Amino acid sequence: MTAVSDVGRITGETATDVVEGEPLLEVDGLKKYFAQESGLLSGVSIDTSQFPPIDVGRERVKAVDDVSFDVRRGETLGLVGESGCGKSTLGRTILRLLEPTDGTIAFKGEDLAEMSGEALREKRAEMQMIFQDPQASLDPRMTVGRIIEEPMRAHDMLDDEGREARAKELLEKVGLDPHHYERHPHAFSGGQRQRVNLARALSVDPDFVVCDEPVSALDVSIQAQVLNTMDQLQDEFGLTYLFIAHDLSVIRHISDRVAVMYLGNIVELADKEELFENPQHPYTEALLESIPIPDPRKRNARGVLEGEVPSPVNPPSGCRFRTRCPRLIAPERYALTDEEWAHTRAFMRAVKRRTFEPTAAADLEREFFDGDLPSGEAGEIVADAIESIATDSERGAAGGTASAAADGGEVGADAVDWETATDLLLESFAERSICARERPAYEVDPAYGSGTHYAACHLHR
Ligand SMILES: Nc1ncnc2c1ncn2[C@@H]1O[C@H](COP(=O)(O)OP(=O)(O)OP(=O)(O)O)[C@@H](O)[C@H]1O
């Protein structure tokens, strides 16, 4: 049970309106697009849903694109994903530090997305944010006492004396010496400064705190101490956390449930143990496999995420992870065996990334297909792709690749037509996969506990 300390009770209202375990925050269909000014031509996009259909100079960065989840009172929901996948934007949009493009953000049943002016200002006391860089977020000219009192002053809470008493009490609660009330931020270490930030966030007695990479800038040894303090404060103050981090070991330490974000979407959400022990999305699996393994003999077992995160301006259709996914699903039309598809997929990825030196067609067939191309239409497509890149093929004569034949019909490694092969393979296989056609959203049976396990992957269809 959560015990709310006296220092927490200054507004006379302690979120008793939402019972522990019930949703405190319900996010539905949330989008945050940024307009991005860009170069003359790169900025021209065609949007047939409007008139005129051409939109000049404005591209939209789809940082958060249709995200739905809830955060239950008293829990810590971890939010993890690679850099640039939209975690900070999601956290800030929820707190209305950024204007949402679409969707609802229900906090204790009231839609923050619709709120403005005084109503929103009042709500802000109930929701606070802690940022990554404790240095940058503390004004060096102010004493820590004043820094902690600032939000109380902004929300007209208590009188001068009351604020000072509360600031000193909070210093103690976050593990600092109340006598340091008059000190300036520079007198504190990084970990201590983050504790000052915690005290400041708690000063207005919030129910909900978005913590954006709060320990990423700290030494590993200090991280655990600050996380433990955050844990204690959560119990004592009855707090609910949305905890953003790219570091899975930090997420594992602090979270009750974990949401995994990729390119503006939540791709998996489950109880912590379920997510770590029974991951069901290939992106989550890849993230877990890329946790550094201390034992150097096991390093080769590490999975590595291939390629770059695509641009959020023009994200892939269907499942956003499909362009990097090692488990892309075969298009139904070819009726490939698992082995044929595994070979085809590996070949397609290798061609796309140009990870091999082209050789004779028979060598490529041996290397990628054990000398045995898939049967039927798929096999013909693969044979055509091989034809485009093999060093012994008659590309010019086949008429497929004019560039190869342009200099006297000499076909060598430099005339290899990677582009034709890549386009052919991607159009025939990747673009015809269900992964490219439909956005996945499934619930799977949990192996650990009984919590809901959401996995946005068509492997669960
Ligand atoms: N003000 C902005 N204008 C345009 N694009 C933005 C803006 N803020 C963020 N973005 C873009 O939105 C995407 C998501 O960024 P965001 O910072 O939310 O990701 P993140 O997962 O928090 O990454 P990091 O951990 O690196 O902060 C990125 O492509 C980023 O470049």
The ligand as a Tripos MOL2 file, in Angstrom:
@<TRIPOS>MOLECULE
LIG
   31    33     1     0     0
SMALL
NO_CHARGES

@<TRIPOS>ATOM
      1 N1         10.9650   20.6310  -32.3410 N.pl3     1 LIG1
      2 C1         11.1500   19.7000  -33.2660 C.ar      1 LIG1
      3 N2         11.0410   19.9740  -34.5780 N.ar      1 LIG1
      4 C2         11.2010   19.0320  -35.5210 C.ar      1 LIG1
      5 N3         11.4950   17.7390  -35.2370 N.ar      1 LIG1
      6 C3         11.6350   17.3940  -33.9520 C.ar      1 LIG1
      7 C4         11.4770   18.3420  -32.8930 C.ar      1 LIG1
      8 N4         11.6810   17.6910  -31.7070 N.ar      1 LIG1
      9 C5         11.9420   16.4130  -32.0130 C.ar      1 LIG1
     10 N5         11.9190   16.2210  -33.3540 N.ar      1 LIG1
     11 C6         12.1400   14.9560  -34.0830 C.3       1 LIG1
     12 O1         11.2070   14.0190  -33.5940 O.3       1 LIG1
     13 C7         11.7670   12.7190  -33.5240 C.3       1 LIG1
     14 C8         11.6420   12.1850  -32.1300 C.3       1 LIG1
     15 O2         12.5030   12.8970  -31.2580 O.3       1 LIG1
     16 P1         12.5430   12.6600  -29.6750 P.3       1 LIG1
     17 O3         13.5370   13.5990  -29.0860 O.co2     1 LIG1
     18 O4         11.1800   12.6700  -29.1360 O.co2     1 LIG1
     19 O5         13.0980   11.1810  -29.5860 O.3       1 LIG1
     20 P2         13.7080   10.4140  -28.3350 P.3       1 LIG1
     21 O6         13.2970    9.0060  -28.4830 O.co2     1 LIG1
     22 O7         13.3420   11.1070  -27.0760 O.co2     1 LIG1
     23 O8         15.2580   10.5310  -28.6000 O.3       1 LIG1
     24 P3         16.4130   11.0410  -27.6290 P.3       1 LIG1
     25 O9         16.5530    9.9960  -26.5870 O.co2     1 LIG1
     26 O10        17.5890   11.1600  -28.5390 O.co2     1 LIG1
     27 O11        15.9230   12.3800  -27.0980 O.co2     1 LIG1
     28 C9         13.2080   12.8750  -34.0010 C.3       1 LIG1
     29 O12        13.2590   12.5400  -35.3660 O.3       1 LIG1
     30 C10        13.4920   14.3400  -33.8020 C.3       1 LIG1
     31 O13        14.4640   14.7850  -34.7130 O.3       1 LIG1
@<TRIPOS>BOND
     1     1     2 1
     2     2     3 ar
     3     2     7 ar
     4     3     4 ar
     5     4     5 ar
     6     5     6 ar
     7     6     7 ar
     8     6    10 ar
     9     7     8 ar
    10     8     9 ar
    11     9    10 ar
    12    10    11 1
    13    11    12 1
    14    11    30 1
    15    12    13 1
    16    13    14 1
    17    13    28 1
    18    14    15 1
    19    15    16 1
    20    16    17 2
    21    16    18 1
    22    16    19 1
    23    19    20 1
    24    20    21 2
    25    20    22 1
    26    20    23 1
    27    23    24 1
    28    24    25 2
    29    24    26 1
    30    24    27 1
    31    28    29 1
    32    28    30 1
    33    30    31 1
@<TRIPOS>SUBSTRUCTURE
     1 LIG1         1 GROUP 0 **** ****
